[in-house]
Amino acid sequence: MASRSTITRNDRVKKTVAKYAEKRAALKKAKDYAGLAQLPRDASPTRVRNLCELTGRSRSVYRKFRVSRIKLRELALEGKVPGMRKASW
């Protein structure tokens, strides 16, 4: 599991992105790149990490389910993901 600090930092970045979203859009539309540079770094949406909702794992996270591959497999085997089952051929 990811450290608690990583998860809380990512939550803080998400809040900052939401706070400055309209201002960023207006500055981009006006092509005011100097004004964009004055905004906080965490205001950029690319700073948000795609973390697993259950474990906080940052790698191999499926966007559709917002869960890592490991947890997705566990949930699928338990039958908790509708329409997903183990492949066999």
C-alpha positions as CSV (number, residue, x, y, z in Angstrom):
1,M,0.0,0.0,0.0
2,A,1.2,3.5,-0.8
3,S,2.2,5.7,2.1
4,R,-0.5,7.9,3.6
5,S,1.5,11.0,2.6
6,T,1.4,10.1,-1.1
7,I,-2.4,9.8,-1.0
8,T,-2.9,13.0,0.9
9,R,-0.5,14.9,-1.4
10,N,-2.5,13.7,-4.4
11,D,-5.8,14.8,-2.8
12,R,-4.3,18.2,-2.1
13,V,-3.2,18.5,-5.8
14,K,-6.7,17.5,-7.0
15,K,-8.2,20.3,-4.9
16,T,-5.7,22.8,-6.3
17,V,-6.4,21.7,-9.8
18,A,-10.2,22.2,-9.3
19,K,-9.6,25.6,-7.6
20,Y,-7.6,27.0,-10.5
21,A,-9.4,25.2,-13.4
22,E,-11.4,28.2,-14.6
23,K,-8.5,30.6,-14.3
24,R,-6.2,28.3,-16.2
25,A,-8.8,27.9,-19.0
26,A,-9.2,31.7,-19.3
27,L,-5.4,32.3,-19.4
28,K,-5.0,29.5,-22.0
29,K,-7.7,31.0,-24.1
30,A,-6.1,34.4,-23.9
31,K,-2.7,32.8,-24.6
32,D,-1.2,34.5,-21.6
33,Y,1.6,32.1,-20.8
34,A,3.3,34.5,-18.5
35,G,0.1,34.5,-16.4
36,L,0.0,30.7,-16.5
37,A,3.6,30.6,-15.2
38,Q,2.5,32.7,-12.1
39,L,0.0,30.0,-11.0
40,P,1.1,27.3,-8.6
41,R,2.7,24.3,-10.0
42,D,0.1,22.0,-8.5
43,A,-2.6,23.9,-10.5
44,S,-1.7,21.9,-13.6
45,P,-3.8,18.7,-14.1
46,T,-0.8,16.8,-15.2
47,R,0.5,16.8,-11.6
48,V,-2.3,14.5,-10.5
49,R,-1.3,10.9,-10.1
50,N,-3.6,8.1,-11.1
51,L,-3.7,6.1,-7.9
52,C,-5.7,2.9,-7.0
53,E,-8.7,3.8,-4.9
54,L,-8.2,0.7,-2.6
55,T,-4.5,0.5,-2.1
56,G,-3.0,3.8,-3.4
57,R,-0.8,1.9,-5.9
58,S,0.4,4.2,-8.6
59,R,1.4,1.7,-11.3
60,S,-0.9,-0.3,-13.6
61,V,-4.1,1.4,-12.6
62,Y,-7.1,0.8,-14.9
63,R,-8.8,4.1,-15.5
64,K,-12.2,2.6,-16.1
65,F,-12.3,0.9,-12.6
66,R,-9.8,3.2,-10.8
67,V,-8.3,0.1,-9.3
68,S,-4.8,-1.5,-9.8
69,R,-4.4,-4.7,-11.8
70,I,-3.9,-6.8,-8.7
71,K,-7.0,-5.6,-6.9
72,L,-9.0,-5.8,-10.2
73,R,-8.1,-9.5,-10.5
74,E,-9.0,-10.2,-6.9
75,L,-12.4,-8.4,-7.3
76,A,-13.1,-10.2,-10.5
77,L,-12.3,-13.6,-9.0
78,E,-14.7,-12.8,-6.1
79,G,-17.4,-11.9,-8.7
80,K,-17.6,-8.3,-7.6
81,V,-17.0,-6.8,-11.1
82,P,-20.1,-7.3,-13.3
83,G,-19.4,-9.0,-16.6
84,M,-15.8,-9.9,-15.8
85,R,-14.6,-13.4,-15.3
86,K,-11.4,-15.4,-15.6
87,A,-10.5,-16.3,-19.2
88,S,-10.1,-19.9,-20.2
89,W,-9.5,-21.4,-23.6
